[in-house]
Amino acid sequence: MTITVLADENMPAVEQCLGAFASVRRVNGRTLGRAHLDGVDVLLVRSVTRVDEALLSGSAVKFVGTATSGCDPVDAAHLARNNITFSHAPGSNANSVVEYVLAAIAAINDKLEQLLAGGTVGIVGYGVIGKSVAARFEALGVRRRIVDPWLERSSIPDVADLDAILDCDVVTLHAELTNRQPWPSHHLLRLRELQRLRPDALLINASRGPVVDNASLLAHLDTHPGRLTVLDVWEGEPRINSALLEQVTLGTAHIAGYSMDGKLLATRMLSEAVIRHFRLPPFTPSLSADTLPVLRVQDNLSGANLVRHLIQSRYDICLDDALLRRAVAAEHGSQATGTGFDGLRKSYRERRELAGSVVAGLRAPGDMAIARALGCVIEESVNGNGS
């Protein structure tokens, strides 16, 4: 049996995973339209493609998969009504986003030191990614407050209301985008909420752009210049507000979950779901990324400096900030098309995760504990000489 698969051009290794059973076509996810679906059995997308009745009507698509943790770009109800199987990749990019958040904190002032010395991080959204973020901060000994009104309060550790979250030293957003009542996340943070943030608080949005009212955020930053803000997601992507980019502390092109490790895991998860759905022969491709060199740490690094060094050894968030500013500056005002933003995503470098990395040179138990809290493996453990 041979199936026809249409996949977003930014999804890696689809051919390796399904090539034995499928004819794979590639498409730009933002320009994907109904005409692309003629003769297609399987549609594999990322977050930039809206999959709904308007796209699928009259097509022969039998399976839709999105290489994302969330489901908000897909009208799952329409798929269910039309017997189209749906699958997504929950958790595939979770660690990538976790490390993005840590990189943002590590890159700005002494926020990392502040958190490790008793500060508090507020987490909005307790889905797969929010849980991963919370677990990493717990492992590092950082105090947390968490809000997710869609879940039972008893199921959330360190549960708090939104106002308490906004009083934290760092506020990081991981809510699914929804307009559903009674707790829509669309424009969850408007001017009132932004004004409640501490003057020295750091706000990070790595969820969906419209979770923050971008017009209100720009107005807030215009009247409160220097407020610490990191945006990976924007309203109006790929045509983002250049004035807002000028005001934020760090801005990136919706790449928080773009590690190569996370992308490969998402492709594998969706491919396995396709194989199950079409009852294809079991197939396990070799998709592991190249083994990375051991990270060797100097003896004088500990605490926040050790965390910062390890995170930055794998990911330079300031480079992504510089690349986005350069790309947006190259476009011209009202004529901006967003091609620079999308170009950064399409040509994104191979970024590897810190978790799973082998670290050498650590001797103090506290430093080893920090490395393990970040998901690293101590070299002595690999050699059988440690715990």
Helices and strands as residue ranges (DSSP letters): E 3-8, H 14-18, E 22-27, G 34-37, E 42-45, H 53-56, E 63-66, H 76-81, E 85-88, H 94-107, H 111-116, E 120-124, H 128-139, E 143-147, G 153-155, H 162-165, E 170-173, H 191-196, E 202-205, G 209-211, H 214-223, E 228-231, H 242-247, E 250-251, H 260-277, E 295-296, H 303-314, H 317-329, G 333-335, H 339-346, E 358-360, H 365-373, E 377-378, H 379-382
